[in-house]
């Protein structure tokens, strides 16, 4: 499903709804669908120090079922999927929407949004490592001698996954939904076949066991919550992928397949442990007979690869949104499909994720160890989303303060408890996602702040465009020579004369027949319709002002849109048109408003940014860059 053409649910036919629902099973639910591989096993460990009682097993399964019900079903499936920005979901989409109505606390909202995005990027490193490790570990039950090869095999699978990113996934993506759907059906069958091991497990539907366990276990109950939360890892994908599939397909997939399959599988694992306590070492794989283990391990590995692919693709998409919204410098973005502009590849992000994922696998070596580091990034992202959702219902749905507090405060409190439980694992690896998220947040905040400071400083020295045009259009003996053709000057401030235009006059003493002051602006909504794309204003005989508007989910192909713009009457020939860009050399200033180290970080990011000509798809042989020095 293209990010550029999200589904219009009012026009969705039953057949299309079916395919969207099936597609969402693979992309949206791949991550949460791999949680049964390790969630119950990890939840058992804190209470297994003195043997596990029947009450504890039933209570743990009860906690898992009710966490799935409250967090995923109520918060995400029934509530957040309705809080969309023109059909798009996700942290940055919600942030872009709230920035339109933020009153006095824009900086706080922005910081929250950046933290949520950073936590997601941290999750994009941990998910592939944990998912693939947990699947490949099933090999030791097939052939114990393969235990020493689990890490090398995992590294090989992950390396292959990242290598093929540059080729795109369009040819195999159509199989993601069916494979993941088969995975959920196999998990359902395994769960159903073992519920009969001990029907007492059905008591887990009673929330009394979940509440009673937490009240009686005290500290151990809080520790267990950190592992129980692994049940809902991947829930953020429901909201983030809203624009890809639409609300109804995601809801149908959850209620008809995913939720029943997860519930049945957890019940089956619980019944298995009740009937055979020795299976608590790996209750998921021990549900299957010996002969079925090889195909189940293969299917599990395929499911975890699909889940990892969905997270990686989500990271690419989030980075593109961040660039368009001004939170990250421009990066090289490649399109891996000629027909689907939503399929993108960001080489620098792919390399960074690959290094991070391989480092995690080699450092932690087992899914047991890595699972301790997992929950913090997920719970942190959920808390951020809940706080921003509170702002959303107040600003966009006009809920009164008491109603918003009654509806959302319990969710925020619950998620804060889960976050606290996961923070207890800080020294056991929990510091990893915090370090990753902190680094990404600092980078995004620095870029945003530095760019703002830069714009404020240049604005003080800028010449108003109207005054400049009025002056230059007066015929005199000092008027610059006029040359044929069209010059397009890119600028971020349409009210000021572009620096490239001033430098061109200063050094070359010429002015073209037609001069276009072009501003490219990203608006706080996912997409801009074709008839709202352009704003054209004729300033004088030789000067015109053009503004191109893009949504934060769109590719900014300026050449393509300018070609379409000719149909509106703006006369120019692309082959006789020159694009003039200002190239700034940034130098640090101790009094800029940012610490020196942040100045250096901003300059490093600015120097690493992709050239505007590449990012905006300008014809390379028609671009002229004129440099200047600015202090930040």
N, C-alpha and C positions, 0 to 999 in steps of 0.2 A: 504494500500500500504506500503510495507516494505521500510524502509529507506535504507536497505542494497541492495535492488534490484530495483532501480528506472527504470521507463519505457524507453525502447529504442524506440524513436518515429519512426525511420525508419522501424521498424518491427511491428508497431502497426496496427492491423487489424481494420476494421470499428466497429466490435462488441466490441473489447477491447477499442477502442477510445470512444465509447458511455459510457461504464462503468467507464472509467477514468474521463470522463467529468461529469457524474452524481456524482461520488465520490467527485470530486473537489467542487461541489456545496455545499456539506455538510461541508467539512473540510476547504476549502480555503475561501468560501464566507459566512460562518455562522456568523462571527462577523459583517461584513459590512451589512449583511442582517437583523440584528436586529436594526440598526441605525434608521429606520423610526419610531420606537416606541417612540423616544424622540427627535430626531434632530430638526424637524420643530417646535415642541412645545418650545424647548429651544431657538431657533432662534427668535421666536416671542416675548419673554419676554423683551429684551432690548428696543424694539420699542413700547411696549404696554402701556407705562406709560401715554400716552395721547390719547390712542385709535389707532387702526391700520388702515391705509388707504389702498385702493386697490393697489396703487402703491407699497407700502411697501410689501404687500403679494406677488405680482407678482415678485418683485425684489428679495425677499428672495428665492423663488423657482428657479428663474433664477440663483442666486448664487450657489444653491445646484446642479443644473444640470451641470453648467459649471465647478464647482469644481470636480464633478465626471468625467467630460470629460477630464479636464487637468491633474489632479493628478492621477486618477486611469487608465483611458483609455490610455492617451499619455505616462505618465511617467512609469507606472508599466506594463500594458498589452502589449503595443507596443515596449517599450524601454528596461526596466530593465529585463524582462523575457529573453532577449537575452544575458544579461551580467551574464553568469553562470560560475561556477567553476566545470567543468566536469559534467554538468547537475544539480548541486546543486545551490540553491540561499540562500539568507539571509545574515545578517550583518557579522557573523563570517566566512561564506563561502567566502564572498567577501574580508574580511580582510586576510584570509589565502592565497588567490590568490595574493593580492597586496603585501604581505610580500615577495614574490619571487622576485619582481621587484622594491621594495622600495629603493630609492636612497637618503640617508641622512635624511629622515624624517620618519624613522620607528617608533620612539617613538610616534610621533604625530598621525600617522595612527593607531597605536595600541590603544592609548588612545581613539580615535574616535570610533574605533570598540568596545572597552569595554563599552563606554558610550551607544552606540546603543544597545548592548546586555543587559545592565542594564536597559535601558528604556523599552525594551521588557518585561523583567521580572517584572518590575513595572506594565506594562500593563496587565500582566497575573494575577495580583492581582485585578486590578480595573475592568477589563472586566466582570468576572463572577458576581461580586457584582452588577454592574450597569445593566447588561443585565437581570439577574434574577429578580432584584427589579422592573425594568420597565415592565416586563411581568406580574408579580404577581399583580402589582398595578391595572391591568385591572379588578381585582375582585371587587374593590370598585364601579365600574360602574354596575356590575352584581347585587351585594347586598351591599349597602352602609355600612351595619353593619359589614362587613368583614374588613373594613379599619384598625381597630386596630390589626388585625391578619396578616397584610401584612409582617411585619418584621419577626415575628416568622415562618411564612410559608416559607419565603425566606431563612432564616437560616436553616430550616429543609431540603429544597431542596438542598442547597449548601453543607450541611454536608453530605447528602447522596451521592452527586456527588463525594466528596473527599474520602469518605469511600470506594466506589466501585473501586477506582483507582487501588488498589492492586490486584484486581481480573482480571484486563484487560478489554478492551472494544471490543475485537475481535468479540464476538457473536452478539453485537448490532450495531457495526460500519457499517455493511452493510445496515442498515436502515437510517443512517445519511443523505446520499444523497437524497433518495426519500422523507424523511420528510421535509428537507430543500427546495427541489424543490417544494413540495406542498405549503410550506410557501410562496415562491416567487409567485406562481400562485394565491394564495389567495390574496396576496397584490396587484397583478396586477388587479385582478377582482374588488377589492374594489376601486382602483384608477380609473379604466375605468368607473365604475358605478357612480362616483361623478364628473368626468370632465364635465359632462353635467350640473352640478349645476351652472357653470359659465364658458363659453368657453373662456372668456378673459384670463384665466390662461395659455392658449397656447402661449400667448405672451412671456412667460418666456423663450422660446427657443431663443429669441432675446437677445444677450449679452448686448445690450444697457441698459436694465433695471438693470442688475447687476452692470455695471460700473457707471451708473448715480446715483444709490443708494449710492454707496461708496463715490462718489464725493460730494453728497448733504448732507449726514448724518454726515460727519465728525467723531467725537469721537464715536458716537453711531454706526457708520458703522464699526469701528474697533472692538468694543465690540461684534457686531453681528457676525463678522468673526470667533470669538472663538467658537460660537455655531454652525455656518455653517460647521465648520470643523468636527463636530461630524458625518457629512454625510459620511466621508471617513475613519472613524475609522475601522481598520481591513484590510486596504489596504496593509499593510506590509506583511500580510499572503500570498498574491499572490506571492511575491518573496520568502518568507521563505519556502513555500511548493512546490517550483518549482521541486525539486528532487523527490517528492512523486508522482506527476502526469504527469509532462512534460509540455512543453510550450503550445502545441496545445489544449489539453483538458481544460486548464485554460482559454485560449483565447476564445475558443468556448463557454464555460459556461458563460463567461462575456457578449459576444455579443449576444448570442441567448436567454439567460434567465435573468441573474442577472441585467445587465444595463437597459434593457427595463422594468423589474419589478420595480426596484427602481425609475426610471423616472416616470412611470405611477402612482406609489403610491404617490410620492411627488406632482405630478400635481393634483391628486385627493384630497389630503389634502389641497392644496392651494385653489382649487375650492370650497371645502366644507366651508373653512373659509370665502371666498369671499361671498358666498351665505348665510352663517349662522355664523356671527361673534362670537356668543356665544360659538362656538365649539373650539375656540382657546385654551381652557384650556387643552384639550386632543384630538387633531384632529385625531390621529391614530385610537383609539378605537371608537370614535364617528362616524367614517365612516360606522360602521357596525350596522345593526338593532339589537334591544334588544335581540331577540331570538338567534342571531348568536354569541353573546358575549362569552358565556361559552365555546363553542368549539374553538373560536379564541384565548381566553386566554390560553386554554390548549395547542393549537398548538404553540402559542407564547412562552410559557414556555418551550416546547420541543425544539423549535428553539434556545432559549437562552442557554439551557443546552448543546445542540450540539456545539454552538459557544464557550461556556466556556470550554467544553471538548477539542476542537481543540486548544485553547490557552494553556491549562494545558499540553497537549501532546507536544505542541511546546516548552514549558518551559523545560520539561524533556529532549527533544532532544537538546535544546540549552545548557543545563547544561552538557550533555554528550560531546558535541563538545568542550565546554570550558575546561573540564577536559582533554580531549585528546590533546588539543592545549596548555595545560600548564597554563591556566588562573584560574583554580580552583583546590583545592586538590581533591584527589580521594574520591568518595562517593559510598556508597552501591547502586548498580543498579540491579534491579530484572527484569527478562524477563517474561512477562505475556502471552506469546504465544510460543508454541513449534515449530511453523512453521514460524512465522513472527518475526524476530529479531529486527524489527523496533519498536515493541510494548514493551516499557520499563516503569518501575516504579521506581522513585527515592524517597524513603521514606522521607528523610530529606527535600527535596524540596517540596514534597506534604504537609508535616506538616507545613512548613513555609508559603506556599501559603494559606493553610486553615486558619491559625491564622490571616494572613493579610486580607483575604477576609471577614471573620466573623467580624473582628475589623472594617472594613470599613462599613459594613452593619449596625452594631450596633451604629456606630458613626454618620453616615450621615442620616440613616433611610429612606430617599426617593431618588428616582432616580434624582429628580430635584437638590438636594443638591450635589449628587455624580457626576453629569454630569459636574459640574464646575471644578472638579479635573481631569477630564478624558483627555482633549485635550492636555495637556502639554507633557505627555509621548509619545503620538502618533506623534505630530508635531516634537518633539525633535528627535525621531527615524527616521522620514522621512528626516529631514535636514541632519542627519548623513549619511544616505544612499545616498542622492544626492551628498554630498561632496566626498564620497568614489567612487561613480559612475563617478565623474569627473576624479579622479585618474585612474579609470579603463579604460576609453576610451582613455586617454593619453598613458597609459602604455601598454595596451593589444590590442587596436584597432588602435593605432598609429595616433589618431586624432591630428591635429595641435592645438596649444593653442587658436587661434582665433575661430576655429570651435567649440571646446569644450566649450568655454565661451559663444558663441552665442547660442548653443544648451541647455546648462544646467544652465547658470546664471539666466535666467528668472524663472526657477523652484525653484532654491535656494532662490531667492529674494521673490517669492510668499510664499514659505514655512516659510521663516523668518518672513514675515508679519503675517502669521497665528500663528507662535510661539509667536510673540509679543502680538497679540490679546489674546492668552490664558494666557500669563504671567500676564495680567491685573487681572486675577482671582486668583492670588497667595494667597491673604489673605482669600479667600472664599473656600479654600480647595486645591488650586493649589500647595501648598507647599508639599502635600502628595506625589505625584509622583516624585517630585524633591528630597525629602528626601530618598525615596526608591531607586531611581536610583543612588544617590550619595553613599548610603551605599553599593550597589552592586559593583559600580565602584571602590570604595576604597578597598573592599575585593579582587576583581580580580587583581587590580594593585599591591596590597601588596603581594599577592601570587606570581605573576610573578616576581616582583622585588626581593623579598626575596629568591626565588628559584635561580635566576640568581646570586645573591651575594653568596649564599651557594655553588654553583657550582664553582664560581671563587676561593673561599677560599680553597675548597678541592683540586682543580686542582694544587695549589701550593705545596701541600704535597704528591701528587700522585706519584707513581712509574710507569714509562713507561712499558707497558705490554711486549713489545719486550725484554727489558732489563731483566725483571723479569723472563720470560720464558727461556731466554738464560742462566741465572744464575742457575735456579732451575733444568734445564736439565743436568747440569754438574754433573756427578757421583762423590760423595765424601763420606767420613765417616760421614759428617754432613747432608747428604741428608735425607729428611723426609721419614718416612715409607710409603710404597705404599699399598693401600687397594683396594679391588675389587669394581667395580661399576662405576657409572657416577655421577659427581658433576656438577651441572649447577649453575653458579654464575651470578646473575642479576646485571647489572651496567648501568648507564646512559652514561658512557664514555668508549667506546670500545678500546680506545688507552691506557688506564691506568689499572693497576692491581686492581681488585675490592677490596674494604675494607674487604668484607666478606671472600675473599680468603686469604688475609694477616692475618686476625684474626684467621682463622681456622688453618693456619700453626703455628701461634704463640702459640695458646693454646692447639691444639690437635696434632701437629707435624705429620700430615698425609697428603698424597696426593692421590687422586683417580687414577684409571687406565686411566679414560678419564675425562677431565675437559673442560667444555664448558663455554666460556665467552659470556653471552647472553645480547644483548642490544635490547630494545623495543623502536621503534621510530615512532612517528606520523608525517606523511608528510602533506604538505599543499594542499592536494586534498582529495575529499570525500572518495574514495575507492582505494584500491590497488588490482590489478589483482593477481590471484593465482600464476602465474609464476614469478611475481615480488615481491612476499611476502618475500622471503628469500635471504640472502646473507651469504654464508658459506665459511669460509677460514680456512684451516688447517695450524696452526702455527708451530706445532711440533708433535712428535709422540703422546704425551699425551694431547696436548692443541689444541683447535679449537675455532674459533670466529664465532658467529652466530648473525646476525642482522635480527630481525623481523620487517617488515614495515607494518603499518596500516594507513588507511585513517582516518580523524577526525570524520567521520560518523560511523565508524565500532566499533564493540565490540571486545575487546582485549582478546580473549580466547587463552592464551598461550599454555595450555595443549593440546588443540585440534590441534593447528597449529604445535606443536612439534611432535605430533603423525604422522601428514602428512609428516613432514620433514624427518622421518625415511626412507620414500620411496626414498629419494634422495641419500641415502647411509650413512647418519650419524648414526652410530651404538650406540644404547643405549636401555635399557629396562626400561620403565617408572616405573616398580615396584622395580627396584634396583637403581633408580636415586634419588638423593637428591638435593633439590633446596636450595641454600644458599642466604639469603637476608641480606643486611646491615640494621640495625635499628638504626637510629640516634636520639640522644637526643639533641635538639636544645636549646641553651642558648643565651640570648641577649648580644649584645655588643654595647656599647655607640658609638663606632667609626665605625659601620658597613656601614654607608651610608644611613640608614633609621632612622627616629626619634624613640625614645624609645617606644612610644605607638604603632608604626607600627611593631617594633620588637615583642612586646607582642601579637599583633594581628596575626602576622605570626606564632608564636609559638602555639597560640590557634588553628589556622587552621590546623597546622601540627599535633597536638595531636588529633584533631577530624577526621583526614583523615582516610579512610578505609585502612585496611592492604593491602599491595601489593599482598599477597597471595590470598586474596578474590577478589580483583579487576581483577587480571590476571587469575583467575580461576585455581590456582595451587592446586594439591592434598594436603589437609591439613596435612596428616600424613607423607608427604615427604618433609616438609619445615623446615629448620633450620635458625633461626634468630640470628645474632651476632651484638651486640650493640656497639655504639661508641658515643662520645660527640663532637658536632661541635658548633662553635660560629657564630651567624649571626648578 
